[in-house]
């Protein structure tokens, strides 16, 4: 039974009992932009699945050496007894699959494919992450400065972006990687090749990030909060780092997740062409290169690294699409 409501001079007044009835109910709390974005992201099951796969891949890359040590996996151990010398094909099941070698062995030396996929994961992730970080840093700096200051600064940086975009990147990367294989900058071997790949891929890809950040900055610099900061006497550096950059986190995060798979493919392409990661170090692109001449002897040798690249790129793309929809302020 509800509490009675009395009227005084035509206005309804709730009795104390009516007020007390709603006192124990849960109050409505406001949500931050991060909570709203997380709620939207959780609704996208495909993006959540992509995020889970990405987390697993990152953990696999970070813990690859530990996994190899714990499970006694050697990516460079030869097992010639598992390869038929007449057909140059793995013995046993398809691709030499067995309990000891779940993904089979390569038809050339009998090396375990699972161990080589795990070993190649940290190489691909390190190169792609390092190149993406370099592209993001350069792209954000040049993009924000060009978009905020405008004028001749914007024109100069925009022409610089056009110049970098005009480079034949693949040919340029091949020539640089091939010319620095013996040693440079006090480095040689695998550290040199990884450093060169990170520099080449990241340094020449920053204009893509720079154009996006420049466009977002051109829109944000006319907003009310920027005008309010100027009216209070804030100068350019303060507005750039305190007002504009926090509002650019969403596009930076989204485009970074979409840039990583592109860099993974680029590293795999360079290794496939023989100017990336050199054997015996395992890499997904290098495994595909080795599988060309042995495709008819063992098709699985090409399927396994190709599937690893496909799953990785697909997972990052699904995660990036989900983040873009979740962080879109116009989304529902």
C-alpha positions as a Markdown table, in Angstrom:
| # | Residue | x | y | z |
|---|---|---|---|---|
| 1 | Unk | 0.0 | 0.0 | 0.0 |
| 2 | Unk | 1.5 | 3.3 | -1.0 |
| 3 | Unk | 1.7 | 6.3 | 1.2 |
| 4 | Unk | -1.0 | 9.0 | 0.7 |
| 5 | Unk | -0.2 | 12.2 | -1.0 |
| 6 | Unk | -1.7 | 15.4 | 0.4 |
| 7 | Unk | -2.4 | 18.5 | -1.7 |
| 8 | Unk | -1.8 | 22.0 | -0.4 |
| 9 | Unk | -3.2 | 24.9 | -2.5 |
| 10 | Unk | -3.3 | 22.7 | -5.6 |
| 11 | Unk | 0.3 | 21.3 | -5.2 |
| 12 | Unk | 1.0 | 17.7 | -4.4 |
| 13 | Unk | 3.2 | 17.0 | -1.4 |
| 14 | Unk | 4.7 | 13.6 | -0.7 |
| 15 | Unk | 4.4 | 12.4 | 2.9 |
| 16 | Unk | 7.6 | 11.3 | 4.7 |
| 17 | Unk | 6.6 | 7.7 | 4.4 |
| 18 | Unk | 6.7 | 8.0 | 0.6 |
| 19 | Unk | 10.1 | 9.5 | 0.7 |
| 20 | Unk | 11.5 | 6.8 | 3.0 |
| 21 | Unk | 10.1 | 4.1 | 0.7 |
| 22 | Unk | 12.6 | 5.1 | -2.1 |
| 23 | Unk | 15.5 | 5.9 | 0.2 |
| 24 | Unk | 17.0 | 2.4 | 0.1 |
| 25 | Unk | 16.9 | 2.1 | -3.7 |
| 26 | Unk | 20.1 | 2.2 | -5.7 |
| 27 | Unk | 21.0 | 5.6 | -7.0 |
| 28 | Unk | 21.8 | 6.2 | -10.7 |
| 29 | Unk | 25.5 | 6.8 | -11.1 |
| 30 | Unk | 27.1 | 8.6 | -14.1 |
| 31 | Unk | 29.5 | 6.8 | -16.3 |
| 32 | Unk | 32.8 | 8.0 | -17.6 |
| 33 | Unk | 33.8 | 7.9 | -21.3 |
| 34 | Unk | 36.0 | 5.0 | -20.6 |
| 35 | Unk | 33.2 | 3.0 | -19.0 |
| 36 | Unk | 30.9 | 3.8 | -21.9 |
| 37 | Unk | 33.5 | 2.7 | -24.4 |
| 38 | Unk | 34.2 | -0.5 | -22.5 |
| 39 | Unk | 30.4 | -1.3 | -22.4 |
| 40 | Unk | 30.2 | -0.8 | -26.2 |
| 41 | Unk | 33.3 | -2.9 | -26.8 |
| 42 | Unk | 32.0 | -5.8 | -24.7 |
| 43 | Unk | 28.9 | -5.9 | -26.9 |
| 44 | Unk | 31.0 | -6.6 | -30.0 |
| 45 | Unk | 31.7 | -10.3 | -29.5 |
| 46 | Unk | 33.9 | -10.5 | -32.6 |
| 47 | Unk | 36.1 | -7.7 | -31.4 |
| 48 | Unk | 36.3 | -9.3 | -28.0 |
| 49 | Unk | 37.4 | -12.6 | -29.6 |
| 50 | Unk | 40.0 | -10.7 | -31.6 |
| 51 | Unk | 41.3 | -9.0 | -28.4 |
| 52 | Unk | 41.6 | -12.4 | -26.7 |
| 53 | Unk | 43.6 | -13.8 | -29.6 |
| 54 | Unk | 45.8 | -10.7 | -29.6 |
| 55 | Unk | 46.5 | -11.1 | -25.9 |
| 56 | Unk | 47.4 | -14.7 | -26.4 |
| 57 | Unk | 49.7 | -13.9 | -29.3 |
| 58 | Unk | 51.5 | -11.2 | -27.2 |
| 59 | Unk | 51.9 | -13.5 | -24.3 |
| 60 | Unk | 53.2 | -16.2 | -26.7 |
| 61 | Unk | 55.8 | -13.8 | -28.1 |
| 62 | Unk | 56.9 | -12.5 | -24.7 |
| 63 | Unk | 57.1 | -15.9 | -23.1 |
| 64 | Unk | 58.5 | -17.7 | -26.2 |
| 65 | Unk | 61.9 | -18.4 | -24.7 |
| 66 | Unk | 60.4 | -19.6 | -21.5 |
| 67 | Unk | 58.0 | -21.9 | -23.3 |
| 68 | Unk | 60.8 | -23.4 | -25.4 |
| 69 | Unk | 62.8 | -24.0 | -22.2 |
| 70 | Unk | 59.9 | -25.5 | -20.2 |
| 71 | Unk | 58.7 | -27.8 | -23.0 |
| 72 | Unk | 62.2 | -28.6 | -24.3 |
| 73 | Unk | 61.5 | -27.1 | -27.8 |
| 74 | Unk | 64.5 | -26.4 | -30.0 |
| 75 | Unk | 63.5 | -24.5 | -33.3 |
| 76 | Unk | 66.9 | -25.4 | -34.9 |
| 77 | Unk | 67.2 | -29.0 | -33.9 |
| 78 | Unk | 67.6 | -31.3 | -36.9 |
| 79 | Unk | 65.7 | -34.6 | -37.1 |
| 80 | Unk | 66.9 | -36.1 | -40.3 |
| 81 | Unk | 65.4 | -39.5 | -39.3 |
| 82 | Unk | 61.9 | -37.9 | -39.7 |
| 83 | Unk | 62.5 | -37.0 | -43.3 |
| 84 | Unk | 62.4 | -39.4 | -46.2 |
| 85 | Unk | 65.7 | -38.9 | -48.2 |
| 86 | Unk | 64.1 | -40.1 | -51.5 |
| 87 | Unk | 61.0 | -37.9 | -51.5 |
| 88 | Unk | 62.3 | -35.1 | -49.3 |
| 89 | Unk | 59.0 | -35.3 | -47.4 |
| 90 | Unk | 58.3 | -35.9 | -43.7 |
| 91 | Unk | 57.7 | -39.5 | -42.6 |
| 92 | Unk | 54.5 | -40.6 | -40.9 |
| 93 | Unk | 51.3 | -38.5 | -41.0 |
| 94 | Unk | 50.5 | -35.5 | -43.0 |
| 95 | Unk | 53.5 | -33.2 | -42.7 |
| 96 | Unk | 55.1 | -35.5 | -40.1 |
| 97 | Unk | 52.5 | -34.7 | -37.5 |
| 98 | Unk | 52.8 | -36.6 | -34.2 |
| 99 | Unk | 52.4 | -36.2 | -30.5 |
| 100 | Unk | 56.1 | -35.1 | -30.3 |
| 101 | Unk | 55.6 | -32.7 | -33.3 |
| 102 | Unk | 51.9 | -31.5 | -33.2 |
| 103 | Unk | 52.3 | -29.2 | -36.3 |
| 104 | Unk | 54.8 | -31.5 | -38.1 |
| 105 | Unk | 58.3 | -31.0 | -39.2 |
| 106 | Unk | 59.9 | -29.2 | -42.1 |
| 107 | Unk | 60.8 | -31.4 | -45.1 |
| 108 | Unk | 64.3 | -30.0 | -45.4 |
| 109 | Unk | 65.9 | -30.7 | -42.0 |
| 110 | Unk | 63.1 | -32.2 | -39.9 |
| 111 | Unk | 62.9 | -29.1 | -37.6 |
| 112 | Unk | 59.8 | -28.9 | -35.4 |
| 113 | Unk | 57.3 | -26.4 | -36.9 |
| 114 | Unk | 55.6 | -25.6 | -33.6 |
| 115 | Unk | 58.9 | -24.6 | -32.1 |
| 116 | Unk | 59.7 | -22.5 | -35.1 |
| 117 | Unk | 56.3 | -20.8 | -35.1 |
| 118 | Unk | 56.8 | -19.9 | -31.4 |
| 119 | Unk | 60.3 | -18.7 | -32.1 |
| 120 | Unk | 59.2 | -16.6 | -35.0 |
| 121 | Unk | 56.3 | -15.0 | -33.0 |
| 122 | Unk | 58.6 | -12.8 | -30.9 |
| 123 | Unk | 60.5 | -11.6 | -34.0 |
| 124 | Unk | 57.3 | -10.5 | -35.8 |
| 125 | Unk | 55.9 | -8.9 | -32.8 |
| 126 | Unk | 59.1 | -7.1 | -31.9 |
| 127 | Unk | 59.6 | -5.7 | -35.4 |
| 128 | Unk | 55.9 | -4.8 | -35.8 |
| 129 | Unk | 55.6 | -3.2 | -32.4 |
| 130 | Unk | 58.8 | -1.2 | -32.6 |
| 131 | Unk | 58.0 | 0.0 | -36.1 |
| 132 | Unk | 54.5 | 1.0 | -35.0 |
| 133 | Unk | 55.8 | 2.9 | -32.0 |
| 134 | Unk | 58.3 | 4.8 | -34.2 |
| 135 | Unk | 55.5 | 5.6 | -36.7 |
| 136 | Unk | 53.1 | 6.8 | -34.0 |
| 137 | Unk | 55.7 | 9.0 | -32.3 |
| 138 | Unk | 56.8 | 10.7 | -35.5 |
| 139 | Unk | 53.2 | 10.9 | -36.9 |
| 140 | Unk | 51.7 | 12.3 | -33.7 |
| 141 | Unk | 54.4 | 15.0 | -33.3 |
| 142 | Unk | 54.3 | 16.2 | -36.9 |
| 143 | Unk | 50.6 | 15.8 | -37.3 |
| 144 | Unk | 49.7 | 17.8 | -34.1 |
| 145 | Unk | 52.2 | 20.6 | -34.9 |
| 146 | Unk | 51.0 | 20.9 | -38.5 |
| 147 | Unk | 47.3 | 20.9 | -37.6 |
| 148 | Unk | 47.6 | 23.3 | -34.7 |
| 149 | Unk | 49.9 | 26.0 | -36.1 |
| 150 | Unk | 48.8 | 25.8 | -39.7 |
| 151 | Unk | 50.2 | 28.3 | -42.2 |
| 152 | Unk | 53.7 | 27.7 | -43.5 |
| 153 | Unk | 54.4 | 25.1 | -40.8 |
| 154 | Unk | 51.4 | 23.0 | -42.1 |
| 155 | Unk | 52.5 | 23.5 | -45.7 |
| 156 | Unk | 56.1 | 22.4 | -45.0 |
| 157 | Unk | 55.1 | 19.3 | -43.0 |
| 158 | Unk | 52.4 | 18.4 | -45.5 |
| 159 | Unk | 54.9 | 18.5 | -48.4 |
| 160 | Unk | 57.3 | 16.4 | -46.3 |
| 161 | Unk | 54.6 | 13.8 | -45.9 |
| 162 | Unk | 54.0 | 13.8 | -49.6 |
| 163 | Unk | 57.7 | 13.3 | -50.2 |
| 164 | Unk | 57.8 | 10.3 | -47.9 |
| 165 | Unk | 54.7 | 8.8 | -49.4 |
| 166 | Unk | 56.2 | 9.1 | -52.9 |
| 167 | Unk | 59.1 | 6.8 | -51.9 |
| 168 | Unk | 59.0 | 3.3 | -53.4 |
| 169 | Unk | 59.0 | 1.9 | -49.9 |
| 170 | Unk | 59.4 | -1.8 | -50.8 |
| 171 | Unk | 62.4 | -1.2 | -53.1 |
| 172 | Unk | 63.9 | 1.2 | -50.7 |
| 173 | Unk | 63.6 | -1.3 | -47.8 |
| 174 | Unk | 65.1 | -4.0 | -49.9 |
| 175 | Unk | 68.1 | -1.9 | -50.9 |
| 176 | Unk | 68.8 | -0.7 | -47.3 |
| 177 | Unk | 68.3 | -4.1 | -45.7 |
| 178 | Unk | 70.6 | -5.7 | -48.3 |
| 179 | Unk | 73.3 | -3.1 | -48.0 |
| 180 | Unk | 73.5 | -3.3 | -44.2 |
| 181 | Unk | 73.6 | -7.1 | -43.8 |
| 182 | Unk | 77.3 | -7.4 | -42.9 |
| 183 | Unk | 77.3 | -4.8 | -40.1 |
| 184 | Unk | 76.7 | -1.2 | -39.2 |
| 185 | Unk | 76.4 | 1.2 | -36.3 |
| 186 | Unk | 78.3 | -1.3 | -34.1 |
| 187 | Unk | 75.7 | -4.0 | -34.6 |
| 188 | Unk | 75.7 | -7.2 | -36.7 |
| 189 | Unk | 73.7 | -10.3 | -37.1 |
| 190 | Unk | 70.1 | -10.6 | -35.7 |
| 191 | Unk | 70.2 | -7.3 | -33.7 |
| 192 | Unk | 71.2 | -5.4 | -36.7 |
| 193 | Unk | 68.5 | -6.9 | -39.0 |
| 194 | Unk | 65.8 | -6.2 | -36.4 |
| 195 | Unk | 67.0 | -2.7 | -35.9 |
| 196 | Unk | 67.1 | -2.0 | -39.7 |
| 197 | Unk | 63.6 | -3.5 | -40.2 |
| 198 | Unk | 62.2 | -1.4 | -37.3 |
| 199 | Unk | 63.8 | 1.8 | -38.7 |
| 200 | Unk | 62.8 | 1.2 | -42.4 |
| 201 | Unk | 59.2 | 0.2 | -41.7 |
| 202 | Unk | 58.6 | 2.7 | -39.0 |
| 203 | Unk | 60.4 | 5.7 | -40.4 |
| 204 | Unk | 58.7 | 5.6 | -43.8 |
| 205 | Unk | 55.2 | 4.8 | -42.6 |
| 206 | Unk | 54.7 | 7.7 | -40.2 |
| 207 | Unk | 53.0 | 10.0 | -42.8 |
| 208 | Unk | 49.9 | 7.8 | -42.7 |
| 209 | Unk | 49.6 | 8.4 | -39.0 |
| 210 | Unk | 50.6 | 12.0 | -39.4 |
| 211 | Unk | 47.8 | 12.7 | -41.9 |
| 212 | Unk | 45.1 | 11.3 | -39.6 |
| 213 | Unk | 46.4 | 13.2 | -36.6 |
| 214 | Unk | 46.6 | 16.4 | -38.6 |
| 215 | Unk | 43.0 | 16.1 | -39.7 |
| 216 | Unk | 41.8 | 15.5 | -36.2 |
| 217 | Unk | 43.9 | 18.4 | -34.8 |
| 218 | Unk | 42.4 | 20.8 | -37.4 |
| 219 | Unk | 39.0 | 19.9 | -36.1 |
| 220 | Unk | 39.9 | 20.1 | -32.4 |
| 221 | Unk | 41.8 | 23.4 | -32.5 |
| 222 | Unk | 38.5 | 25.3 | -33.2 |
| 223 | Unk | 36.7 | 23.7 | -30.2 |
| 224 | Unk | 35.6 | 25.7 | -27.2 |
| 225 | Unk | 38.0 | 24.2 | -24.7 |
| 226 | Unk | 41.0 | 25.2 | -26.9 |
| 227 | Unk | 39.6 | 28.8 | -27.1 |
| 228 | Unk | 39.1 | 28.8 | -23.4 |
| 229 | Unk | 42.7 | 27.8 | -22.8 |
| 230 | Unk | 43.9 | 30.5 | -25.1 |
| 231 | Unk | 41.7 | 33.1 | -23.3 |
| 232 | Unk | 43.3 | 32.1 | -20.0 |
| 233 | Unk | 46.8 | 32.8 | -21.4 |
| 234 | Unk | 47.8 | 29.2 | -22.3 |
| 235 | Unk | 50.6 | 29.0 | -24.9 |
| 236 | Unk | 51.1 | 26.5 | -27.8 |
| 237 | Unk | 53.1 | 23.8 | -26.0 |
| 238 | Unk | 50.6 | 23.7 | -23.1 |
| 239 | Unk | 47.6 | 23.4 | -25.4 |
| 240 | Unk | 49.3 | 20.8 | -27.5 |
| 241 | Unk | 50.2 | 18.5 | -24.6 |
| 242 | Unk | 47.4 | 19.2 | -22.1 |
| 243 | Unk | 44.4 | 20.0 | -24.3 |
| 244 | Unk | 44.8 | 18.3 | -27.8 |
| 245 | Unk | 46.8 | 15.2 | -27.1 |
| 246 | Unk | 44.4 | 13.7 | -24.5 |
| 247 | Unk | 41.6 | 14.1 | -27.0 |
| 248 | Unk | 43.7 | 12.3 | -29.7 |
| 249 | Unk | 44.2 | 9.1 | -27.6 |
| 250 | Unk | 41.3 | 7.3 | -29.3 |
| 251 | Unk | 42.3 | 7.7 | -32.9 |
| 252 | Unk | 46.0 | 7.0 | -32.0 |
| 253 | Unk | 45.0 | 3.8 | -30.2 |
| 254 | Unk | 42.7 | 2.7 | -33.0 |
| 255 | Unk | 45.1 | 3.4 | -35.9 |
| 256 | Unk | 48.0 | 1.8 | -33.9 |
| 257 | Unk | 46.1 | -1.5 | -33.7 |
| 258 | Unk | 45.4 | -1.4 | -37.4 |
| 259 | Unk | 49.0 | -0.4 | -38.2 |
| 260 | Unk | 50.6 | -3.4 | -36.4 |
| 261 | Unk | 49.2 | -6.1 | -38.7 |
| 262 | Unk | 50.4 | -4.0 | -41.7 |
| 263 | Unk | 53.9 | -4.0 | -40.3 |
| 264 | Unk | 53.7 | -7.7 | -39.6 |
| 265 | Unk | 52.9 | -8.3 | -43.2 |
| 266 | Unk | 55.7 | -6.0 | -44.3 |
| 267 | Unk | 58.3 | -7.8 | -42.2 |
| 268 | Unk | 57.1 | -11.1 | -43.5 |
| 269 | Unk | 57.3 | -9.8 | -47.0 |
| 270 | Unk | 60.9 | -8.7 | -46.5 |
| 271 | Unk | 61.9 | -12.0 | -44.9 |
| 272 | Unk | 60.1 | -13.8 | -47.7 |
| 273 | Unk | 62.3 | -11.9 | -50.2 |
| 274 | Unk | 65.4 | -12.8 | -48.3 |
| 275 | Unk | 66.4 | -9.3 | -47.0 |
| 276 | Unk | 64.7 | -9.5 | -43.6 |
| 277 | Unk | 65.4 | -12.0 | -40.9 |
| 278 | Unk | 68.1 | -14.4 | -42.0 |
| 279 | Unk | 68.2 | -18.1 | -41.3 |
| 280 | Unk | 68.7 | -20.0 | -39.1 |
| 281 | Unk | 66.7 | -17.6 | -37.0 |
| 282 | Unk | 63.0 | -18.6 | -37.4 |
| 283 | Unk | 60.6 | -16.0 | -38.9 |
| 284 | Unk | 57.2 | -16.5 | -40.4 |
| 285 | Unk | 58.2 | -14.9 | -43.7 |
| 286 | Unk | 61.4 | -16.8 | -43.9 |
| 287 | Unk | 59.5 | -20.1 | -43.4 |
| 288 | Unk | 57.3 | -19.2 | -46.3 |
| 289 | Unk | 60.3 | -18.5 | -48.4 |
| 290 | Unk | 61.8 | -21.9 | -47.6 |
| 291 | Unk | 58.5 | -23.6 | -48.3 |
| 292 | Unk | 58.3 | -22.4 | -52.0 |
| 293 | Unk | 60.7 | -25.1 | -53.4 |
| 294 | Unk | 59.3 | -27.7 | -51.0 |
| 295 | Unk | 55.6 | -27.1 | -51.6 |
| 296 | Unk | 54.9 | -30.2 | -53.6 |
| 297 | Unk | 56.9 | -32.4 | -51.1 |
| 298 | Unk | 55.0 | -31.0 | -48.1 |
| 299 | Unk | 52.2 | -28.4 | -48.6 |
| 300 | Unk | 51.8 | -28.1 | -44.8 |
| 301 | Unk | 55.2 | -26.4 | -44.5 |
| 302 | Unk | 53.6 | -23.4 | -46.2 |
| 303 | Unk | 50.2 | -23.7 | -44.6 |
| 304 | Unk | 51.4 | -23.5 | -41.0 |
| 305 | Unk | 53.3 | -20.1 | -41.2 |
| 306 | Unk | 50.8 | -18.7 | -43.6 |
| 307 | Unk | 48.0 | -19.5 | -41.1 |
| 308 | Unk | 49.9 | -17.9 | -38.3 |
| 309 | Unk | 50.2 | -14.7 | -40.2 |
| 310 | Unk | 46.6 | -14.8 | -41.3 |
| 311 | Unk | 45.3 | -15.4 | -37.7 |
| 312 | Unk | 47.5 | -12.6 | -36.3 |
| 313 | Unk | 46.6 | -10.0 | -38.9 |
| 314 | Unk | 42.9 | -10.9 | -38.7 |
| 315 | Unk | 42.8 | -10.7 | -34.9 |
| 316 | Unk | 44.5 | -7.2 | -34.9 |
| 317 | Unk | 42.1 | -6.0 | -37.5 |
| 318 | Unk | 39.0 | -7.2 | -35.6 |
| 319 | Unk | 40.3 | -5.6 | -32.4 |
| 320 | Unk | 41.0 | -2.3 | -34.3 |
| 321 | Unk | 37.5 | -2.2 | -35.8 |
| 322 | Unk | 36.0 | -2.9 | -32.4 |
| 323 | Unk | 38.0 | -0.2 | -30.7 |
| 324 | Unk | 37.1 | 2.3 | -33.5 |
| 325 | Unk | 33.3 | 1.6 | -32.9 |
| 326 | Unk | 33.6 | 1.7 | -29.2 |
| 327 | Unk | 35.6 | 4.9 | -29.0 |
| 328 | Unk | 33.4 | 6.7 | -31.6 |
| 329 | Unk | 31.5 | 9.4 | -29.7 |
| 330 | Unk | 28.7 | 9.3 | -32.3 |
| 331 | Unk | 28.2 | 5.5 | -31.7 |
| 332 | Unk | 25.2 | 4.1 | -30.0 |
